Amino acid sequence: MFTPKLQDYLDQPAGFRFPAPHTHTSWSSEEIRIGTPNPDNHTWAHLYIETAVKYGPYERTVASYGVSEKPATHRVIHGKLPDKLNPTDHTAVCLAVLRAIELVPPNTNIKISTSSKHIRDTLTSKLMHYEDMNWVNHDVDAPLLRMLVARLRERPGLTTIKTYTPTSDRDLRERARDLAKRALLHPPEDSDGALSDLNDNMLVYGAKLVKLTQSQIYKVLLAQKAANTPTRPSTKTHLELASAACGERLGYMPSPKEIWKSIRSKNIAHKKIRAFLWRVMHNALPCGRVWPNDPHPERALCPTCQVRETPQHILLECPDNGQETVWNEARTTLERKGITLPVALDIGTILTCGLPAKRNATPGENRLFTVVIAEASWLIWARRCKWIMEDEGKPEKRVSAPEARNTWRKRINSTLTFELLASNEKKYKKKALDPTLVYDTWTGVVDSEEKLKISLSTHRNSGVLVGSDFDRGRPPGQPG
Ligand SMILES: [Zn+2]
C-alpha cells in the first residue's frame, strides 16, 4: 500500500531540508495536498505493468512500458521513454505507474502488479529513506520519482503495489508485455511534456538534514552539484565515442551513467588512473592550452608534430612519445587471452576499459582488459609528461621504441607483483584481492603458469613475468 508518509514532514525541526528547494519558491509541508480516501469506495482497478528494453550495436538503448487493465477499458497505456530518462526497466516501471495514475480516475482504488521488487519497495517500505536522501542513491532519475510520489499522494483512491506471483494472470501480463514491445517502435515521449510541473509545490525537494550522516550529506551535495553542471561539449563527444565503441564491441550502447560508473571500476587499482580517465573524458588534461601569462605558450603544441595536443593525439597519434609501442605490447598481451583490440584503436575503447572486454567474457578476461588498457594509457601520458616538461620536448629525448617497451614491461610486471602481494587474505583481510580472480586475470599471459601458482600461494613474485618471451631468442624468465 502506498501511504503518503508525511507525518514527519509536518514536524518543523525535522522538516528542514537541504539543498534548499528553489530559492524563489518557499516550500512548506502544509502545502502538500494529500488525497483523503473514501472508505465506501470499493471500486478497484487492477493494473499489470511490463517493460521492454532494446539494446542495439549502433543506436542508443531504448526502453518502453505497457500497462494492461482488469476490468478491461478502452484506454491503451503504453509508451517509450523520453531520451533524457535512463533507459532501464526500473525507470520504465516508474513512468508506467505515473502514466497509469494520470489516466485512471483519481477516486478509483488501484492495485498495481509489477515484476520489480525494487520499485515496489521504493514506493512503500523504502520511500522515506530515499526521499530523505533526496533520491541521490536511487538508480531512477530523481525528477521522475519526485513527480510520481507527488501524484500518488494526491490520489484520494487507494493505491497498492505488489509483485507478481507465479500464478498471477498470465494473459494480462502477456498483453502488457505485448504493449511494451509495440511501444518500442514509437517515437519517444516528449521530454518536457513527460515531466512537466516540476515546480509544483506538491513535490518534496531536498534531503532531510537531521536524518543524514556527514558522508551522506556530502553525497547529496555532490549529486546536486553534478545536476547543475551542464555537460561540456567535449565531454559529450567523448561519451558518444565511448558508447559507440561499446556498440561494436559488446552489441549495445551503454548509457552515460554506466560509462561514468565504469571509469570508477575497482579493477582500476590506482585512484590517479581513475582520475586520469575522468580527465580524458572531460578533455581536461593539462595540455594543449595556452593560459594567460603562460611562460611556455609553445607547450600547447606537440614539439614534433606541431599540432595542438589533445588526448587523442597523445594517446593514439603521436609518433614520438612511445604510444605505438606501448599499444602493440598491450595488444599482444590481450591477444594471448583471446581479446582483440580494434585495428585502429580509438579513444572510445580506452574510455570504456572498465566495461566488459567482449561478449560473454569471463571475469578474468574483463579484468585483464581493464587493467592493461588503463595502465597503458596512464603510462603513455606519464611518459609524455616527462618528455614535454622535464626534458622540454627536446627531439633527442623522444621516447624510443625499446625504451617504451622496457617501461611498459616494468609497469605491467610491477602491477602483477602488486596483485600477488595484495591477494594475501591473511594480511589484508577483506581488503585483499580475491586470489582466484587474480589467477583468472593473469593466467594465459604469463611466461610460467607454475610460477604464477606458486607466487599466488606465497603472495610474492617468485619470478613470474608478463610478456618476457615475446622476443624470440630471449630465454623465458629474463626481464626484457
Ligand atoms: Zn606529436
Residues whose N, C-alpha, C, O or C-beta is under 5 A from the ligand:
A	BS01	ZN	C302 T304 C305 C318 P319
